[in-house]
Amino acid sequence: MTSRFKNRVSAWVSAAALSVAAAFPAGAETLADAMASAYNESGLLEQNRGLLRAADEDVAASMAALRPIINWTGSVSQSFGEQASATTGGVYVSRNSTNATLGISADLLLYDFGASNFATDAAKETVLATRQSLISVEQQVLLRAVRAFMTLRSYSEIVALRQSNMRLITQELRAARDRFEVGEVTRTDVSLAEARLAEAQSQLAAAQGDLAIAQEEYRAAVGHPPGNLVPPSSLPRTAASVEQAKALAVRNHPDLKQVQHQVAAADLAILRAQAAMKPNISLNGQLSVSETFDSVSSSRGGQIGVTASGPIYQGGRLSAALRRAQAQRDATRGGLYVVRDQVQQNAGTAWAQLLVSQAALSSSADQIRAARVAFRGVREEATLGARTTLDVLDAEQELLNAQAGQISAAANEYVAAYSLLASMGLLTADHLNLNVRQYDPTEYYNLVKDGPALSSQGEKLNRVLEALGKK
């Protein structure tokens, strides 16, 4: 081996070692730590929590229709002009006056055939659907963290495996050159070893690139650079059978629960559209004060009454709104069947993927044992002249492929297990008992559902918003 070639090999090995060392700084980090960090740092979760709070406010807004509506008005006006009459003898006389009026009015809905109540109930169902959407996003965030963690661990191990492969091929190249010098092998054997070493360099560079990409994905998914990733000790508990997995998915999956609440909201929208065709009754009252400046004229008074009103003809708008609500209900129910089938299919697929990954992991162990025995045997036979350098390199490559396959299979098993949990709707911080402060979707809702304004409840709401950093 030339001095330039040796220096190149040494540079590749050193660069790989530095890459792995930089990838895992001091500080152990478990898979649970990574998921907890993803839960705490996720901007996607924060975005959807904001959407949930917005849906909570829709309940407060719909509740307002059932409460008194009080408004005030105030105005100041000036009148000016000239007027001629018999009293003034036909002479135009200027008339200027300034008037001020202050009034307060109140309206209270007494009865509207349940239209306002239906709107409130529909808003509540929408809130429940949005909560399930938040859980679905939580599952996506945690599963992405699992994938990032296991992918980074597997790529780091593959980089170390490629480094070991380069050292081994370098030894084989040195042995081939020594045997060439004493005439045991031809120049072809040396060239084969050199070609295989160049291939190993290329594979190491590709593995280092994959490792760098995995580091960036980990940073994005978890929220910080990777530490010393500790291999998981055991798989999470999932389901005992595919039938159980599907049953749990139908019962727990947030996507299915979300559509169920959307169907309930669509049914309420039909009832609201029907009630909109009927009259409503409201109580009205007002007080007013009017003063005329530079005059003794003034007035004070008020009135109270009950108003009943209802549609007679609106060009078919109300009927169209009812048909639209019915069509929307039908579409949502159809979507419910689609989502249910999809949830069951995803659970079955995740179960199959877990079985495949476990079978691949088991087979890879047998493959490694056999490939290691074969490699040692071929190498011994090569020293006796019964095998060529190519035979040794091929046997070594078989062992390398088996070891890389085992690394990937081990990572795939964990990803498949957590994917199965997600397909059953159980990949949540609560179910996994992660060490996080879990977001409580009811805390904000309980404060705003009654539409607080200037009250002690409103002050509590302000404190919650300050804690969330929204004010």
MONOR-V622341 format. One record per residue. N is the residue number from 1. PSI is psi in whole degrees, -180 to 180 (999 if undefined). D_LAST is the distance of its C-alpha to the last C-alpha in Angstrom with 1 decimal. Layout:
((N/PSI/D_LAST) (N/PSI/D_LAST))
This chain:
((1/132/69.1) (2/162/68.7) (3/-39/66.8) (4/-41/64.4) (5/-41/63.7) (6/-42/63.2) (7/-37/60.7) (8/-45/58.8) (9/-46/58.7) (10/-39/57.6) (11/-42/54.8) (12/-46/53.5) (13/-42/53.6) (14/-43/51.8) (15/-41/49.1) (16/-42/48.5) (17/-42/48.4) (18/-38/45.8) (19/-45/43.7) (20/-41/43.7) (21/-40/43.1) (22/-28/40.0) (23/-30/38.7) (24/84/38.5) (25/173/37.5) (26/150/37.8) (27/107/35.7) (28/143/36.6) (29/122/34.2) (30/172/35.0) (31/-39/34.2) (32/-38/31.9) (33/-41/30.0) (34/-43/29.6) (35/-38/28.3) (36/-42/25.9) (37/-41/24.5) (38/-41/24.3) (39/-42/22.4) (40/-31/19.8) (41/-3/19.6) (42/121/20.0) (43/-29/17.9) (44/-41/19.8) (45/-42/18.8) (46/-38/15.0) (47/-47/15.8) (48/-26/17.7) (49/-38/15.3) (50/-40/12.9) (51/-36/16.1) (52/-42/16.9) (53/-34/13.7) (54/-40/14.7) (55/-36/18.2) (56/-39/17.1) (57/-26/15.9) (58/-33/19.4) (59/-44/20.9) (60/-40/19.0) (61/-40/20.1) (62/-31/23.7) (63/-27/23.9) (64/-27/23.3) (65/-19/26.7) (66/4/28.4) (67/165/27.2) (68/140/28.4) (69/114/27.1) (70/130/27.4) (71/155/27.4) (72/154/28.8) (73/149/30.7) (74/142/32.2) (75/151/34.7) (76/127/37.2) (77/152/40.1) (78/131/43.4) (79/139/46.6) (80/159/49.5) (81/-175/52.9) (82/146/56.6) (83/136/58.8) (84/139/62.5) (85/176/64.4) (86/-31/67.7) (87/-36/66.4) (88/8/65.8) (89/31/69.1) (90/8/67.6) (91/136/65.8) (92/129/62.1) (93/134/60.0) (94/140/56.4) (95/114/53.8) (96/135/50.4) (97/150/47.8) (98/126/44.1) (99/143/42.3) (100/134/39.0) (101/136/37.6) (102/131/34.8) (103/158/34.2) (104/138/32.1) (105/152/32.5) (106/140/31.6) (107/138/32.2) (108/121/32.4) (109/124/33.4) (110/-43/36.3) (111/132/37.5) (112/30/37.0) (113/29/38.9) (114/6/35.8) (115/-44/34.1) (116/-39/30.7) (117/-40/31.1) (118/-39/32.0) (119/-41/28.9) (120/-45/26.7) (121/-38/28.7) (122/-39/28.5) (123/-37/24.7) (124/-41/24.8) (125/-36/27.2) (126/-38/25.0) (127/-45/22.2) (128/-38/24.9) (129/-40/26.1) (130/-33/22.7) (131/-42/22.5) (132/-35/25.9) (133/-38/24.8) (134/-40/22.1) (135/-39/25.0) (136/-42/27.1) (137/-39/24.7) (138/-42/24.5) (139/-41/28.3) (140/-42/28.4) (141/-45/26.2) (142/-39/28.3) (143/-36/31.6) (144/-38/30.7) (145/-41/30.2) (146/-47/33.6) (147/-44/35.3) (148/-42/34.0) (149/-52/35.1) (150/-36/38.5) (151/-43/39.1) (152/-42/38.4) (153/-45/40.7) (154/-40/43.4) (155/-35/43.4) (156/-40/43.6) (157/-35/46.6) (158/-38/48.1) (159/-46/47.8) (160/-37/49.6) (161/-41/52.2) (162/-36/52.8) (163/-46/53.3) (164/-38/55.9) (165/-41/57.5) (166/-41/58.0) (167/-41/59.6) (168/-43/61.9) (169/-34/62.9) (170/-41/63.5) (171/-41/65.9) (172/-37/67.6) (173/-42/68.0) (174/-42/69.6) (175/-39/71.9) (176/-40/72.9) (177/-39/73.7) (178/-43/75.8) (179/-30/77.7) (180/-38/78.2) (181/-29/79.8) (182/5/82.3) (183/14/83.0) (184/-29/81.5) (185/170/79.1) (186/174/78.9) (187/-27/76.7) (188/-41/75.0) (189/-40/73.6) (190/-43/72.1) (191/-38/70.6) (192/-42/69.1) (193/-39/67.4) (194/-42/66.1) (195/-41/64.7) (196/-35/63.1) (197/-40/61.5) (198/-40/60.1) (199/-40/58.7) (200/-37/57.1) (201/-43/55.5) (202/-43/54.0) (203/-37/52.7) (204/-42/51.1) (205/-41/49.4) (206/-40/48.1) (207/-39/46.9) (208/-38/45.1) (209/-43/43.4) (210/-38/42.3) (211/-42/41.0) (212/-41/38.9) (213/-41/37.5) (214/-35/36.8) (215/-42/34.9) (216/-39/32.6) (217/-39/32.0) (218/-45/31.3) (219/-42/28.7) (220/-38/27.0) (221/-36/27.4) (222/-30/26.6) (223/1/24.2) (224/163/26.6) (225/155/30.2) (226/146/32.8) (227/-151/34.4) (228/97/37.8) (229/120/37.5) (230/131/39.5) (231/140/41.4) (232/146/40.4) (233/-29/42.9) (234/157/43.2) (235/152/42.2) (236/155/39.7) (237/132/41.4) (238/-112/41.5) (239/157/44.1) (240/-20/47.8) (241/166/48.9) (242/-33/47.8) (243/-42/48.2) (244/-39/45.9) (245/-44/43.3) (246/-40/43.5) (247/-42/43.4) (248/-36/40.2) (249/-45/38.6) (250/-33/39.4) (251/-30/38.0) (252/-19/34.9) (253/130/33.8) (254/-30/30.3) (255/-39/31.5) (256/-42/34.2) (257/-36/32.0) (258/-46/29.6) (259/-34/32.5) (260/-42/33.8) (261/-33/30.7) (262/-36/30.9) (263/-43/34.5) (264/-42/33.7) (265/-36/31.1) (266/-38/33.9) (267/-41/36.4) (268/-31/34.1) (269/-34/33.7) (270/-46/37.5) (271/-38/37.6) (272/-41/35.1) (273/-36/37.1) (274/-41/40.2) (275/-28/38.7) (276/-19/37.7) (277/-7/41.4) (278/163/42.1) (279/168/41.6) (280/156/39.0) (281/135/39.3) (282/156/36.9) (283/130/37.2) (284/145/36.7) (285/153/36.8) (286/152/36.3) (287/144/37.2) (288/151/38.0) (289/131/39.3) (290/131/41.2) (291/140/42.8) (292/118/45.2) (293/154/45.3) (294/29/48.8) (295/159/50.2) (296/0/50.6) (297/133/49.3) (298/163/46.2) (299/147/45.2) (300/140/43.1) (301/-178/42.8) (302/175/41.0) (303/154/41.7) (304/143/40.8) (305/172/41.9) (306/132/41.5) (307/133/41.1) (308/133/42.2) (309/156/41.8) (310/161/42.3) (311/146/43.0) (312/-53/46.6) (313/126/46.5) (314/29/43.6) (315/20/45.5) (316/6/44.9) (317/-44/41.1) (318/-39/40.5) (319/-39/43.2) (320/-38/41.7) (321/-38/38.3) (322/-45/40.1) (323/-37/42.0) (324/-44/38.9) (325/-39/37.2) (326/-41/40.4) (327/-39/40.6) (328/-39/37.0) (329/-44/37.8) (330/-41/41.0) (331/-40/39.1) (332/-39/36.5) (333/-40/39.4) (334/-40/41.2) (335/-30/38.1) (336/-43/38.1) (337/-39/41.6) (338/-47/40.8) (339/-39/37.9) (340/-45/40.0) (341/-39/42.8) (342/-40/40.5) (343/-44/39.0) (344/-41/42.5) (345/-43/43.7) (346/-38/40.9) (347/-44/41.8) (348/-41/45.4) (349/-44/44.9) (350/-38/42.7) (351/-45/45.4) (352/-41/48.1) (353/-36/46.2) (354/-44/45.9) (355/-42/49.6) (356/-46/50.5) (357/-38/48.4) (358/-40/50.1) (359/-40/53.5) (360/-38/52.9) (361/-42/51.9) (362/-43/55.0) (363/-34/57.3) (364/-34/55.9) (365/-44/57.0) (366/-39/60.5) (367/-40/60.5) (368/-44/59.5) (369/-45/62.4) (370/-42/64.9) (371/-34/63.7) (372/-43/63.9) (373/-43/67.4) (374/-42/68.5) (375/-45/67.1) (376/-40/68.9) (377/-45/72.1) (378/-39/72.0) (379/-40/71.4) (380/-41/74.3) (381/-32/76.5) (382/-35/75.6) (383/-23/76.9) (384/-1/80.2) (385/5/80.3) (386/-12/79.8) (387/153/76.4) (388/170/75.2) (389/-36/72.1) (390/-39/70.6) (391/-42/71.0) (392/-45/69.2) (393/-40/66.3) (394/-41/66.0) (395/-39/66.0) (396/-38/63.3) (397/-37/61.2) (398/-42/61.6) (399/-42/60.4) (400/-45/57.4) (401/-39/56.5) (402/-42/56.8) (403/-42/54.5) (404/-38/51.9) (405/-37/52.1) (406/-40/51.6) (407/-47/48.4) (408/-39/47.0) (409/-39/48.2) (410/-43/46.5) (411/-42/43.1) (412/-33/43.7) (413/-44/44.5) (414/-42/41.1) (415/-41/39.3) (416/-39/41.4) (417/-45/40.8) (418/-29/37.0) (419/-37/37.4) (420/-41/39.5) (421/-44/36.7) (422/-38/34.3) (423/-24/36.9) (424/0/37.1) (425/22/33.3) (426/5/33.4) (427/73/31.6) (428/160/28.4) (429/-34/26.9) (430/-49/28.0) (431/-37/31.6) (432/-7/31.9) (433/47/30.5) (434/151/28.4) (435/73/27.0) (436/160/23.3) (437/104/20.6) (438/141/20.8) (439/127/17.9) (440/107/18.5) (441/-16/18.1) (442/-21/19.2) (443/-50/16.6) (444/-41/14.0) (445/-44/17.0) (446/-25/18.5) (447/-31/15.7) (448/-13/15.4) (449/-27/19.1) (450/9/20.2) (451/54/17.8) (452/146/16.4) (453/-101/15.5) (454/89/16.4) (455/173/17.6) (456/-33/17.4) (457/-38/16.3) (458/-36/13.4) (459/-40/12.5) (460/-40/12.9) (461/-41/10.6) (462/-39/7.7) (463/-39/9.0) (464/-43/9.3) (465/-38/5.8) (466/-41/5.3) (467/-34/8.6) (468/-8/8.0) (469/28/5.7) (470/4/3.8) (471/999/0.0))
